[in-house]
Amino acid sequence: MEPQPTAAHAIETVFRLESPRIVAGVARIVRDVGIAEELAQDALVAAMEQWPRDGVPGNPGAWLMATARHRAVDLVRRRETYARKLAEIGRDLETTAPPEEPADPEDIDDDLLRLVFTTCHPVLSPEARTALTLRLLGGLTTAEIARAFLVPEPTVAQRVVRAKRTLATRNVAFEVPYGPDREARLGSVLDVIYLIFNEGYAATAGDDLLRPGLCEDALRLARVLSALMPKEPEVHGLTALLEFQASRAAARTGPDGTPVLLKDQNRRRWNRMLIARGVRALARADATGAPGPYGLQAAIAACHAHAYTYEETDWRTIATLYGLLAARSPSPVVELNRAVAVSMADGPAEGLRLVDALAAEPALRDYHLLPSVRGDLLTRLGRTAEARAEFTRAASLTRNARERALLLGRAAGDG
């Protein structure tokens, strides 16, 4: 009876990690991201039927990809319009899979990147682009995307369905654009990569705080973009930000997966190689133009990276940088982070004043970090009973089991 749960666990884990690559690889064949997602799901169903019976294959990710690709080729062959398409592009019906496009000096041989640019097409609204890419590239559920956007789940579900339909009906090409089209879509692509990284860096749901696979995919894509667009400061700014953030990953959880607060992290576990890469990327951003939102966030992350102890952190500079970020890219979340920095530079009372001014913000109504920050400030002011109530409320709002346990522990006075 042992193979059944082992296979089930393998299926769930592998598909969660591999589904973005499978969808991207299949989309290159069928040229329709909605159909590609359905074929990836078909491969999952096949795995659920075969793996418990035959055992988990040696390379489960490759098995899922091969199964999905075979089904994609079969589907393409069955389409009534396939003969016409073959005539147009000069392909042979007997080919086992459509060949790669002719090589181009600027071509990026990366299906995941093609998927990002395709789902960030201007025919979609900014909200739909990000939701669809998080769904297909990040492998996130509708609920997780809703938490990332701070919007209701039905809203996200509608965006995803409509976005896939729009891409299909408008015959959007599965490609990395060149020239002006690439420039137009770059901002949306950067936003998507950032949100994918964030979901891996602080998972909005589930039993684990970190989902390293998402961080790795986002960081890899950011590095590819940096090589592709060396004169774009925000590309380098985003890359620098992700390098700095990724450098802390090993210190953010204890041996049992429990989250470790920034002030308590063992900074010797911070990855100095990634920090050095972040410094270089930030220097490239500074050398290519004025800092944008990602460049400013990278500069903030650099302040943390350069502090060998929590006490050495230059909070006043961080507060100033958050002020610049709020002016350049205003949002309630940025203001909340600025309040934290101000509290460290000017005292918790000043920080609490700024946090309380955000209490009426609709976007923060169910955002667990608002009561969490407020609880921390109240603790520093000695208002323990009020702080416990805030930590309890924060715990009720988060869907991440690790964060919930941490917040409940703080409500109980454990930290």
C-alpha positions as CSV (number, residue, x, y, z in Angstrom):
1,M,0.0,0.0,0.0
2,E,3.0,2.3,0.3
3,P,3.4,3.2,-3.4
4,Q,0.0,5.0,-3.5
5,P,0.7,7.9,-1.1
6,T,4.3,8.1,-2.4
7,A,3.0,8.5,-6.0
8,A,0.3,10.9,-5.0
9,H,2.8,13.1,-3.1
10,A,5.2,13.0,-6.1
11,I,2.5,13.9,-8.5
12,E,1.4,16.9,-6.5
13,T,5.0,18.1,-5.9
14,V,6.3,17.6,-9.4
15,F,3.3,19.1,-11.1
16,R,3.4,22.2,-8.8
17,L,7.0,22.7,-9.8
18,E,6.9,21.7,-13.4
19,S,3.6,23.0,-14.6
20,P,4.9,26.4,-15.8
21,R,7.5,24.7,-18.0
22,I,5.0,22.2,-19.3
23,V,2.5,24.9,-20.2
24,A,5.2,27.0,-21.9
25,G,6.6,24.0,-23.8
26,V,3.2,22.9,-25.0
27,A,2.1,26.5,-25.9
28,R,5.0,26.7,-28.4
29,I,3.3,23.7,-30.2
30,V,-0.4,24.6,-30.0
31,R,0.0,28.4,-29.9
32,D,-2.8,28.7,-27.4
33,V,-2.0,29.2,-23.7
34,G,-5.5,28.0,-22.7
35,I,-5.2,24.8,-24.6
36,A,-1.7,24.3,-23.3
37,E,-2.9,24.5,-19.7
38,E,-5.6,21.9,-20.5
39,L,-3.0,19.6,-22.0
40,A,-0.8,20.0,-19.0
41,Q,-3.8,19.0,-16.8
42,D,-4.3,16.0,-19.1
43,A,-0.7,14.9,-18.4
44,L,-1.4,15.3,-14.7
45,V,-4.5,13.0,-15.0
46,A,-2.3,10.5,-16.8
47,A,0.2,10.6,-14.1
48,M,-2.5,10.0,-11.4
49,E,-3.6,7.0,-13.3
50,Q,-0.2,5.4,-14.1
51,W,2.3,6.3,-11.4
52,P,0.5,4.6,-8.5
53,R,0.3,1.5,-10.6
54,D,3.7,1.5,-12.4
55,G,5.7,3.6,-10.0
56,V,7.1,7.1,-10.1
57,P,9.4,7.5,-13.2
58,G,13.1,8.4,-12.7
59,N,12.6,11.9,-14.1
60,P,8.9,12.7,-13.3
61,G,9.1,16.2,-14.7
62,A,10.4,15.0,-18.1
63,W,7.6,12.3,-18.1
64,L,5.0,15.0,-17.6
65,M,6.5,17.2,-20.3
66,A,6.8,14.3,-22.8
67,T,3.2,13.2,-22.2
68,A,1.8,16.7,-22.6
69,R,3.9,17.3,-25.8
70,H,2.7,14.1,-27.3
71,R,-0.9,15.0,-26.6
72,A,-0.3,18.5,-28.1
73,V,1.1,17.0,-31.3
74,D,-1.9,14.7,-31.6
75,L,-4.2,17.6,-31.1
76,V,-2.5,19.7,-33.7
77,R,-2.7,16.8,-36.2
78,R,-6.4,16.5,-35.6
79,R,-7.3,20.1,-36.2
80,E,-9.1,20.7,-39.4
81,T,-7.0,23.8,-40.0
82,Y,-3.7,22.0,-39.5
83,A,-3.2,21.1,-43.2
84,R,-3.6,24.8,-44.1
85,K,-1.2,25.8,-41.5
86,L,1.3,23.2,-42.6
87,A,1.1,24.6,-46.2
88,E,1.7,28.1,-45.0
89,I,4.8,27.3,-43.0
90,G,6.1,24.5,-45.0
91,R,6.1,21.7,-42.4
92,D,5.7,18.0,-43.0
93,L,2.7,16.3,-41.5
94,E,4.8,13.3,-40.5
95,T,7.1,15.4,-38.2
96,T,6.8,14.2,-34.7
97,A,6.7,17.7,-33.3
98,P,6.7,21.2,-34.9
99,P,10.4,22.2,-35.2
100,E,11.9,25.2,-33.5
101,E,11.6,28.5,-35.3
102,P,14.7,29.6,-37.3
103,A,17.4,30.9,-35.1
104,D,17.7,34.7,-34.8
105,P,20.6,36.6,-33.4
106,E,18.4,38.2,-30.8
107,D,16.2,35.1,-30.2
108,I,15.8,33.8,-26.6
109,D,15.6,30.1,-26.6
110,D,13.4,30.0,-23.5
111,D,9.8,28.9,-23.6
112,L,9.1,30.4,-20.1
113,L,10.2,33.8,-21.3
114,R,8.1,33.5,-24.4
115,L,5.1,32.6,-22.1
116,V,5.7,35.8,-20.0
117,F,5.8,38.1,-23.0
118,T,2.8,36.4,-24.6
119,T,0.6,36.7,-21.5
120,C,1.8,40.3,-21.1
121,H,0.4,41.3,-24.5
122,P,-1.2,44.8,-24.7
123,V,-4.6,43.3,-25.7
124,L,-5.0,42.3,-22.1
125,S,-5.5,44.7,-19.2
126,P,-2.5,45.0,-16.7
127,E,-4.5,43.1,-14.1
128,A,-5.3,40.3,-16.5
129,R,-1.7,40.1,-17.7
130,T,-0.4,39.6,-14.2
131,A,-3.1,37.2,-13.1
132,L,-2.7,35.0,-16.2
133,T,1.1,34.9,-16.0
134,L,1.0,34.0,-12.3
135,R,-1.4,31.3,-13.1
136,L,0.5,29.8,-16.0
137,L,4.1,30.7,-15.3
138,G,3.9,30.7,-11.5
139,G,1.6,27.7,-11.2
140,L,-0.4,29.6,-8.6
141,T,-4.0,28.9,-7.7
142,T,-6.8,31.5,-8.1
143,A,-6.8,31.9,-4.3
144,E,-3.1,32.6,-4.1
145,I,-3.3,35.2,-6.9
146,A,-6.2,36.8,-5.2
147,R,-4.1,37.2,-2.0
148,A,-1.2,38.6,-4.0
149,F,-3.5,41.2,-5.6
150,L,-5.6,41.8,-2.5
151,V,-8.8,41.3,-4.5
152,P,-11.7,38.7,-4.3
153,E,-11.1,35.3,-5.8
154,P,-14.0,35.5,-8.3
155,T,-12.4,38.6,-9.8
156,V,-9.2,36.8,-10.4
157,A,-11.0,33.7,-11.9
158,Q,-12.8,36.0,-14.4
159,R,-9.6,37.7,-15.4
160,V,-7.8,34.5,-16.1
161,V,-10.7,33.0,-18.1
162,R,-11.2,36.2,-20.2
163,A,-7.5,36.6,-20.7
164,K,-7.0,33.2,-22.2
165,R,-10.1,33.7,-24.4
166,T,-8.8,37.0,-25.6
167,L,-5.3,35.7,-26.5
168,A,-7.0,32.9,-28.5
169,T,-9.5,35.0,-30.3
170,R,-6.9,37.7,-31.2
171,N,-4.4,35.1,-32.4
172,V,-1.6,36.5,-30.2
173,A,1.7,35.0,-31.3
174,F,3.7,32.9,-28.8
175,E,6.9,34.8,-29.1
176,V,9.3,37.2,-27.6
177,P,8.6,40.5,-29.4
178,Y,11.3,42.8,-30.8
179,G,11.7,46.6,-31.1
180,P,8.9,48.9,-29.9
181,D,6.6,46.0,-29.0
182,R,9.1,44.6,-26.6
183,E,9.6,48.0,-25.0
184,A,5.9,48.5,-24.6
185,R,5.5,45.2,-22.7
186,L,8.6,45.4,-20.6
187,G,7.0,47.1,-17.6
188,S,4.3,44.5,-17.3
189,V,6.8,41.7,-17.7
190,L,8.9,43.1,-14.8
191,D,5.8,43.4,-12.6
192,V,4.9,39.8,-13.3
193,I,8.4,38.5,-12.6
194,Y,8.4,40.5,-9.3
195,L,5.1,39.0,-8.2
196,I,6.2,35.5,-9.1
197,F,9.4,36.0,-7.0
198,N,7.3,37.4,-4.1
199,E,5.0,34.3,-4.1
200,G,8.1,32.1,-3.7
201,Y,9.7,34.4,-1.2
202,A,6.7,34.6,1.1
203,A,4.1,32.1,0.1
204,T,0.6,33.5,0.6
205,A,-0.9,30.1,1.4
206,G,0.1,26.6,2.4
207,D,2.3,25.0,5.0
208,D,5.7,26.5,4.0
209,L,6.9,30.1,4.1
210,L,9.2,29.6,1.0
211,R,8.6,28.1,-2.4
212,P,12.2,28.3,-3.7
213,G,11.3,27.1,-7.2
214,L,9.3,30.2,-7.9
215,C,12.2,32.4,-6.7
216,E,14.6,30.6,-8.9
217,D,12.4,30.9,-12.0
218,A,11.9,34.6,-11.4
219,L,15.5,35.3,-10.7
220,R,16.6,33.4,-13.8
221,L,14.1,35.3,-16.0
222,A,15.3,38.6,-14.5
223,R,18.9,37.7,-15.4
224,V,18.0,36.8,-18.9
225,L,16.2,40.1,-19.3
226,S,19.3,41.9,-18.0
227,A,21.5,40.3,-20.7
228,L,18.9,41.0,-23.3
229,M,18.2,44.7,-22.4
230,P,21.5,46.0,-21.0
231,K,20.4,49.7,-21.4
232,E,17.2,49.4,-19.4
233,P,17.8,50.6,-15.8
234,E,14.6,49.0,-14.4
235,V,15.6,45.6,-15.7
236,H,18.9,45.8,-13.8
237,G,17.0,47.3,-10.8
238,L,14.6,44.4,-10.6
239,T,17.5,41.9,-11.0
240,A,19.4,43.6,-8.2
241,L,16.3,43.6,-6.0
242,L,15.8,39.9,-6.5
243,E,19.4,39.0,-6.0
244,F,19.4,40.9,-2.6
245,Q,16.2,39.3,-1.6
246,A,17.2,35.8,-2.6
247,S,20.5,36.2,-0.6
248,R,18.5,36.1,2.7
249,A,16.4,33.0,1.9
250,A,18.5,30.5,3.9
251,A,18.2,32.7,7.0
252,R,14.5,33.4,6.8
253,T,13.4,30.1,8.3
254,G,14.6,27.8,11.1
255,P,15.5,24.1,10.8
256,D,11.8,23.2,11.2
257,G,10.6,25.8,8.7
258,T,9.5,28.4,11.3
259,P,9.9,32.0,10.0
260,V,12.7,34.0,11.4
261,L,12.2,37.8,11.7
262,L,14.7,40.1,10.1
263,K,16.1,41.3,13.4
264,D,16.7,37.7,14.5
265,Q,18.3,36.3,11.3
266,N,21.8,34.9,11.4
267,R,23.4,37.2,8.8
268,R,26.3,34.8,8.4
269,R,23.8,32.7,6.5
270,W,23.1,35.4,4.0
271,N,24.5,34.4,0.6
272,R,27.4,36.8,-0.1
273,M,27.7,35.7,-3.7
274,L,24.1,36.8,-4.4
275,I,24.7,40.0,-2.5
276,A,27.7,40.7,-4.7
277,R,25.6,40.0,-7.8
278,G,23.0,42.4,-6.5
279,V,25.6,45.1,-6.0
280,R,26.8,44.7,-9.6
281,A,23.3,44.8,-11.0
282,L,22.4,47.9,-8.9
283,A,25.6,49.6,-10.3
284,R,24.5,48.8,-13.8
285,A,21.0,50.2,-13.1
286,D,22.6,53.4,-11.7
287,A,24.9,53.7,-14.7
288,T,22.1,53.4,-17.3
289,G,19.6,56.0,-16.0
290,A,17.6,57.5,-13.1
291,P,16.3,54.9,-10.7
292,G,12.7,53.7,-11.1
293,P,10.6,51.9,-8.5
294,Y,12.6,48.7,-8.8
295,G,15.9,50.5,-8.6
296,L,14.7,52.3,-5.4
297,Q,13.6,49.0,-3.9
298,A,16.9,47.5,-4.8
299,A,18.7,50.4,-3.1
300,I,16.6,49.7,0.1
301,A,17.5,46.0,-0.1
302,A,21.2,47.0,-0.5
303,C,21.0,49.0,2.8
304,H,20.0,45.8,4.6
305,A,22.6,43.7,2.7
306,H,25.4,46.0,3.7
307,A,24.5,45.9,7.4
308,Y,26.4,43.1,9.1
309,T,24.1,43.4,12.2
310,Y,20.5,44.5,12.6
311,E,21.7,47.4,14.7
312,E,23.9,48.7,12.0
313,T,21.0,49.1,9.5
314,D,20.8,52.7,8.1
315,W,17.1,53.2,8.8
316,R,17.2,56.9,8.0
317,T,18.4,56.3,4.5
318,I,15.9,53.5,4.1
319,A,13.1,55.8,5.2
320,T,14.2,58.4,2.7
321,L,14.3,55.9,-0.1
322,Y,10.8,54.8,0.8
323,G,9.7,58.4,0.7
324,L,11.1,58.6,-2.9
325,L,9.4,55.3,-3.8
326,A,6.1,56.6,-2.4
327,A,6.4,59.7,-4.6
328,R,7.3,57.7,-7.7
329,S,5.0,54.7,-7.2
330,P,2.4,55.5,-4.5
331,S,0.6,52.6,-2.8
332,P,-0.6,51.7,0.7
333,V,1.9,48.9,1.0
334,V,4.8,51.2,0.2
335,E,3.4,53.6,2.9
336,L,3.2,50.7,5.4
337,N,6.9,49.8,4.7
338,R,7.8,53.5,5.0
339,A,6.1,53.6,8.4
340,V,8.3,50.7,9.6
341,A,11.4,52.4,8.5
342,V,10.4,55.7,10.1
343,S,9.6,53.9,13.3
344,M,13.2,52.6,13.4
345,A,14.7,56.0,12.5
346,D,12.4,58.3,14.6
347,G,10.8,56.0,17.1
348,P,7.7,53.7,17.3
349,A,5.3,56.5,18.2
350,E,5.9,58.2,14.9
351,G,5.7,54.9,13.0
352,L,2.3,54.1,14.7
353,R,1.0,57.5,13.7
354,L,1.7,56.7,10.0
355,V,0.3,53.2,10.4
356,D,-3.0,54.4,11.9
357,A,-3.4,56.8,9.0
358,L,-3.5,53.7,6.8
359,A,-6.2,52.0,8.7
360,A,-9.0,53.1,6.4
361,E,-7.3,52.0,3.2
362,P,-9.6,49.5,1.5
363,A,-6.7,47.6,0.0
364,L,-5.2,46.9,3.5
365,R,-8.5,45.9,5.2
366,D,-7.6,42.2,5.0
367,Y,-3.9,42.5,4.7
368,H,-2.3,40.6,7.6
369,L,0.9,42.7,7.6
370,L,-1.0,45.9,8.7
371,P,-2.1,44.5,12.1
372,S,1.2,42.6,12.3
373,V,3.2,45.9,12.0
374,R,0.8,47.7,14.3
375,G,1.3,44.9,16.9
376,D,5.1,45.2,16.7
377,L,4.9,49.0,17.2
378,L,2.5,48.6,20.1
379,T,4.9,46.1,21.7
380,R,7.8,48.5,21.4
381,L,5.6,51.1,23.1
382,G,4.8,48.8,26.0
383,R,1.1,48.5,25.1
384,T,1.2,44.7,25.4
385,A,-2.5,43.9,25.5
386,E,-3.3,45.9,22.4
387,A,-0.3,44.3,20.6
388,R,-1.6,40.8,21.4
389,A,-5.0,41.7,19.9
390,E,-3.3,42.9,16.7
391,F,-1.1,39.8,16.4
392,T,-4.2,37.6,16.9
393,R,-6.1,39.5,14.1
394,A,-3.1,39.2,11.8
395,A,-3.0,35.5,12.4
396,S,-6.6,35.2,11.4
397,L,-6.0,37.0,8.1
398,T,-3.0,35.0,6.8
399,R,-3.4,31.8,4.9
400,N,0.2,30.7,5.4
401,A,0.5,28.1,8.2
402,R,4.0,29.2,9.2
403,E,3.2,32.8,9.4
404,R,0.0,32.0,11.4
405,A,2.0,30.1,14.0
406,L,4.6,32.9,14.3
407,L,1.9,35.5,14.8
408,L,0.0,33.4,17.3
409,G,3.2,32.9,19.2
410,R,3.8,36.6,19.3
411,A,0.2,37.1,20.6
412,A,1.0,34.7,23.3
413,G,4.1,36.7,24.2
414,D,6.7,34.3,22.7
415,G,8.5,36.9,20.7
